[in-house]
């Protein structure tokens, strides 16, 4: 049980980064289905940075974490900028643009990582800098192993989610952002820079989501590249709905998603078939659909997405 709970919390950071970033974007009224591509690109760019540092023999723990982190958020921000340019400035369809961004990001990540396929072992060895921030040993108590055996990026994900919740609900910045997502015409008439808020929210949200990709490869998978980030990206988007667009709820929600995802690995010893294991992996999506149905029936405004979500804003029509 200790191993299961620790594993659920560790994997939860992937979903927490992705969902927090997507919540920020959706609060501005944009539905970015390009999060899987953003996370994949962020992971690849971060891994390439790690690879370059190892090749240059710059084996400082601070550099191994800080520089890949910076290049990852830069790559995520650039992906967000591309999405913003397409959907805010050119007013392209948000769904199509997001799907195109996912295709671009996943393909680009695969191309970049294939370029260093022969030397990926160097990245795996560097993953030690990302794991076990407090140096917890296997002999430590269960509580310590569950909550304090993770790397810095796990705790950073929780901090970012909490800070995002506070900003959205307790600050003028958050009020303006929510106004842009609910009714951009009214916000514009009140003097809020709608275009600016949409750009900044999308860029910042994409940068945060990209860190989820770096975490997944460098800490959760120990530096081993696998094509699972696209699926994790879609789960992160589903988590946004599951937690009703609230970053604070994304913390326990991401742990639930992490636990459901790894549950299949722990149940292999119970004689389950391959089909049954795959069904277990589908549970996060099933739970999201159930939540969506319930919230639609209840009709509470607090449980609904931003009113202008997915709708491009034409100032001339104000």
C-alpha positions as CSV (number, residue, x, y, z in Angstrom):
1,X,0.0,0.0,0.0
2,X,2.9,2.4,0.8
3,X,4.4,1.8,-2.6
4,X,1.1,2.3,-4.3
5,X,0.3,5.6,-2.6
6,X,3.8,6.9,-3.2
7,X,3.6,5.9,-6.8
8,X,0.2,7.6,-7.2
9,X,1.5,10.9,-5.7
10,X,4.6,10.8,-7.9
11,X,2.6,10.3,-11.1
12,X,0.1,12.9,-10.1
13,X,2.6,15.7,-10.8
14,X,2.3,14.9,-14.5
15,X,-1.5,15.5,-14.5
16,X,-1.2,18.4,-12.0
17,X,1.1,20.4,-14.3
18,X,-1.0,19.7,-17.3
19,X,-4.3,20.4,-15.7
20,X,-3.2,23.6,-13.9
21,X,-1.8,24.9,-17.2
22,X,-5.0,24.1,-19.1
23,X,-7.2,25.6,-16.4
24,X,-5.3,28.9,-16.7
25,X,-5.8,28.8,-20.5
26,X,-9.5,27.8,-20.3
27,X,-10.1,30.6,-17.8
28,X,-9.2,33.0,-20.6
29,X,-11.9,31.4,-22.8
30,X,-9.6,29.2,-24.9
31,X,-9.7,25.4,-25.2
32,X,-6.2,24.3,-25.9
33,X,-6.3,20.6,-27.1
34,X,-2.6,21.0,-27.9
35,X,-1.6,20.2,-24.3
36,X,-0.3,16.6,-25.2
37,X,1.9,18.1,-27.9
38,X,3.1,20.9,-25.5
39,X,4.0,18.3,-22.9
40,X,5.8,16.1,-25.4
41,X,7.8,19.0,-26.8
42,X,8.7,20.3,-23.3
43,X,9.9,16.8,-22.3
44,X,12.1,16.5,-25.5
45,X,13.6,20.0,-25.1
46,X,14.3,19.4,-21.4
47,X,15.9,16.1,-22.2
48,X,18.1,17.6,-24.9
49,X,19.3,20.2,-22.4
50,X,20.1,17.5,-19.9
51,X,22.0,15.6,-22.6
52,X,24.0,18.7,-23.5
53,X,24.9,19.3,-19.9
54,X,26.0,15.7,-19.4
55,X,28.1,15.8,-22.6
56,X,29.7,19.0,-21.4
57,X,30.4,17.3,-18.0
58,X,28.5,20.0,-16.2
59,X,27.2,17.6,-13.5
60,X,25.9,20.1,-11.0
61,X,22.6,19.2,-9.4
62,X,21.4,22.9,-9.7
63,X,22.3,23.1,-13.3
64,X,20.8,19.7,-14.1
65,X,17.5,20.8,-12.8
66,X,17.4,24.6,-13.4
67,X,18.6,24.8,-17.0
68,X,16.3,22.0,-18.4
69,X,13.4,23.6,-16.4
70,X,14.0,26.9,-18.0
71,X,14.3,25.5,-21.6
72,X,11.2,23.4,-21.0
73,X,9.1,26.4,-19.9
74,X,10.5,28.4,-22.9
75,X,9.5,25.7,-25.3
76,X,6.1,25.4,-23.8
77,X,5.7,29.2,-23.9
78,X,6.6,29.2,-27.6
79,X,4.0,26.6,-28.3
80,X,1.5,28.6,-26.4
81,X,2.5,31.7,-28.4
82,X,1.9,29.8,-31.6
83,X,-1.5,28.7,-30.4
84,X,-2.4,32.3,-29.3
85,X,-1.3,33.7,-32.7
86,X,-3.4,31.3,-34.5
87,X,-6.5,31.5,-32.4
88,X,-6.4,35.1,-31.0
89,X,-4.8,37.1,-33.8
90,X,-5.9,35.0,-36.8
91,X,-9.0,33.7,-35.1
92,X,-8.5,30.1,-36.3
93,X,-10.8,27.4,-35.0
94,X,-9.5,26.5,-31.5
95,X,-10.3,22.8,-31.7
96,X,-8.5,22.3,-35.0
97,X,-5.6,24.4,-33.9
98,X,-5.2,22.5,-30.7
99,X,-5.3,19.1,-32.4
100,X,-2.7,20.4,-35.0
101,X,-0.5,21.5,-32.1
102,X,-0.7,18.1,-30.5
103,X,0.3,16.4,-33.8
104,X,3.1,18.9,-34.3
105,X,4.4,18.6,-30.7
106,X,4.3,14.8,-30.6
107,X,6.0,14.5,-34.0
108,X,8.7,17.1,-33.1
109,X,9.4,15.4,-29.8
110,X,9.9,12.1,-31.5
111,X,12.2,13.6,-34.1
112,X,14.3,15.3,-31.5
113,X,14.7,12.3,-29.3
114,X,15.5,10.0,-32.2
115,X,18.5,12.2,-32.9
116,X,20.1,11.1,-29.6
117,X,18.6,7.6,-29.5
118,X,22.1,6.0,-29.1
119,X,23.0,8.1,-26.1
120,X,19.7,8.1,-24.1
121,X,21.5,6.3,-21.3
122,X,23.2,9.5,-20.4
123,X,19.8,11.1,-19.7
124,X,18.8,8.1,-17.6
125,X,21.9,8.5,-15.5
126,X,21.1,12.2,-15.0
127,X,17.7,11.4,-13.6
128,X,19.2,10.9,-10.2
129,X,19.2,14.7,-9.7
130,X,15.4,14.8,-10.0
131,X,14.5,12.0,-7.6
132,X,14.1,12.0,-3.8
133,X,14.7,15.6,-2.8
134,X,14.9,14.8,1.0
135,X,17.1,11.7,0.6
136,X,14.4,9.4,2.1
137,X,15.7,5.8,2.5
138,X,13.7,2.6,1.9
139,X,13.9,1.9,5.7
140,X,11.9,5.1,6.5
141,X,8.4,4.9,7.8
142,X,5.4,4.6,5.6
143,X,4.2,8.2,6.1
144,X,7.7,9.6,5.2
145,X,8.0,7.4,2.1
146,X,4.5,8.4,0.8
147,X,4.9,12.1,1.2
148,X,8.6,12.9,1.3
149,X,10.3,10.5,-1.1
150,X,9.7,12.6,-4.2
151,X,11.7,15.1,-6.3
152,X,11.5,18.8,-6.3
153,X,9.2,18.9,-9.3
154,X,6.4,17.1,-7.4
155,X,6.3,19.7,-4.7
156,X,6.7,22.5,-7.2
157,X,3.5,21.2,-9.0
158,X,1.5,21.4,-5.7
159,X,2.8,24.9,-5.0
160,X,1.9,26.1,-8.5
161,X,-1.6,24.7,-8.2
162,X,-2.2,26.4,-4.9
163,X,-0.8,29.8,-6.0
164,X,-2.9,29.6,-9.2
165,X,-6.0,29.0,-7.1
166,X,-5.2,32.0,-4.9
167,X,-4.5,34.2,-8.0
168,X,-7.7,33.2,-9.8
169,X,-10.0,33.7,-6.7
170,X,-8.3,36.4,-4.6
171,X,-6.7,38.9,-6.9
172,X,-7.7,41.5,-9.4
173,X,-5.6,39.7,-12.0
174,X,-7.6,36.6,-11.5
175,X,-10.9,38.6,-11.6
176,X,-9.9,40.1,-15.0
177,X,-8.9,36.7,-16.4
178,X,-12.2,35.1,-15.3
179,X,-14.1,38.1,-16.8
180,X,-12.3,37.6,-20.1
181,X,-13.3,33.9,-20.1
182,X,-16.9,34.6,-19.1
183,X,-17.7,37.6,-21.3
184,X,-14.8,39.1,-23.2
185,X,-17.0,41.9,-24.7
186,X,-18.0,43.2,-21.2
187,X,-14.4,42.9,-20.0
188,X,-13.3,44.8,-23.1
189,X,-15.8,47.5,-22.5
190,X,-14.6,47.8,-18.9
191,X,-11.1,48.5,-20.1
192,X,-9.5,45.0,-19.7
193,X,-7.0,44.2,-22.4
194,X,-8.7,41.0,-23.7
195,X,-6.1,40.1,-26.3
196,X,-3.3,40.6,-23.8
197,X,-4.9,38.4,-21.1
198,X,-5.6,35.7,-23.7
199,X,-2.0,35.7,-24.9
200,X,-0.4,35.7,-21.4
201,X,-2.8,33.1,-20.0
202,X,-2.1,30.7,-22.9
203,X,1.6,31.2,-22.9
204,X,1.9,30.8,-19.1
205,X,-0.5,27.9,-19.0
206,X,1.4,26.1,-21.8
207,X,4.8,26.7,-20.1
208,X,3.4,25.1,-16.9
209,X,2.0,22.1,-18.8
210,X,5.4,21.6,-20.5
211,X,7.1,21.1,-17.2
212,X,4.8,18.1,-16.7
213,X,6.5,16.5,-19.7
214,X,10.0,17.1,-18.3
215,X,8.9,15.6,-14.9
216,X,7.4,12.5,-16.5
217,X,10.6,11.6,-18.3
218,X,13.2,12.7,-15.9
219,X,11.7,11.7,-12.6
220,X,8.7,9.3,-13.1
221,X,10.3,7.3,-15.9
222,X,13.9,7.7,-14.7
223,X,15.2,9.4,-17.8
224,X,13.7,6.7,-20.2
225,X,11.8,8.1,-23.2
226,X,8.5,6.4,-23.9
227,X,5.6,7.5,-26.0
228,X,3.1,7.9,-23.1
229,X,3.1,11.7,-22.9
230,X,0.3,12.1,-25.4
231,X,-2.0,9.9,-23.3
232,X,-1.0,11.7,-20.2
233,X,-1.8,15.0,-21.9
234,X,-5.3,13.9,-22.7
235,X,-5.8,12.7,-19.1
236,X,-4.6,16.2,-17.9
237,X,-7.3,17.8,-20.0
238,X,-9.9,15.4,-18.6
239,X,-8.7,16.3,-15.1
240,X,-9.7,19.9,-15.8
241,X,-13.3,18.8,-16.2
242,X,-13.1,16.3,-13.3
243,X,-12.0,19.0,-10.9
244,X,-14.5,21.6,-12.2
245,X,-11.8,24.1,-13.3
246,X,-10.4,24.5,-9.8
247,X,-6.6,24.1,-9.4
248,X,-6.8,23.3,-5.7
249,X,-9.1,20.3,-6.5
250,X,-6.6,19.2,-9.1
251,X,-4.2,18.2,-6.3
252,X,-6.4,15.4,-4.9
253,X,-7.9,14.8,-8.4
254,X,-4.5,14.2,-9.9
255,X,-3.6,11.7,-7.1
256,X,-6.8,9.8,-7.9
257,X,-5.9,9.8,-11.6
258,X,-2.4,8.7,-10.8
259,X,-3.7,5.9,-8.6
260,X,-6.2,4.7,-11.1
261,X,-3.5,4.7,-13.8
262,X,-1.0,2.6,-11.9
263,X,-3.6,0.4,-10.3
264,X,-3.4,-1.9,-13.4
265,X,0.3,-2.6,-12.7
266,X,-0.4,-3.6,-9.1
267,X,-3.3,-5.8,-10.2
268,X,-1.3,-8.0,-12.6
269,X,-0.7,-10.4,-9.8
270,X,-4.4,-11.0,-9.3
271,X,-4.6,-12.9,-12.6
272,X,-6.4,-10.2,-14.6
273,X,-6.5,-10.5,-18.4
274,X,-4.9,-7.9,-20.6
275,X,-8.4,-6.6,-21.5
276,X,-9.3,-6.2,-17.9
277,X,-6.1,-4.3,-17.2
278,X,-6.8,-1.9,-20.1
279,X,-10.3,-1.3,-18.8
280,X,-8.9,-0.3,-15.5
281,X,-6.7,2.3,-17.3
282,X,-9.8,3.8,-18.8
283,X,-11.4,4.5,-15.4
284,X,-10.1,8.2,-15.2
285,X,-11.9,8.9,-18.5
286,X,-15.1,7.1,-17.3
287,X,-15.0,9.1,-14.0
288,X,-14.6,12.4,-16.0
289,X,-17.7,11.5,-18.1
290,X,-19.7,10.8,-15.0
291,X,-18.7,14.1,-13.4
292,X,-19.6,15.9,-16.7
293,X,-23.0,14.3,-16.7
294,X,-23.7,15.1,-13.0
295,X,-22.6,18.7,-13.3
296,X,-24.7,19.1,-16.5
297,X,-27.8,17.8,-14.7
298,X,-27.2,20.0,-11.6
299,X,-26.6,23.1,-13.7
300,X,-24.7,25.0,-11.0
301,X,-22.8,27.9,-12.5
302,X,-19.8,27.1,-10.3
303,X,-19.6,23.7,-11.9
304,X,-19.7,24.9,-15.4
305,X,-16.8,25.9,-17.7
306,X,-16.2,29.6,-18.6
307,X,-19.2,30.8,-20.7
308,X,-17.0,31.9,-23.6
309,X,-14.8,28.8,-23.7
310,X,-14.0,27.8,-27.2
311,X,-15.4,31.0,-28.8
312,X,-13.2,33.4,-30.6
313,X,-13.7,37.0,-29.7
314,X,-14.4,39.6,-32.5
315,X,-14.1,43.0,-31.1
316,X,-16.0,44.5,-34.0
317,X,-19.1,42.5,-33.0
318,X,-19.1,44.0,-29.5
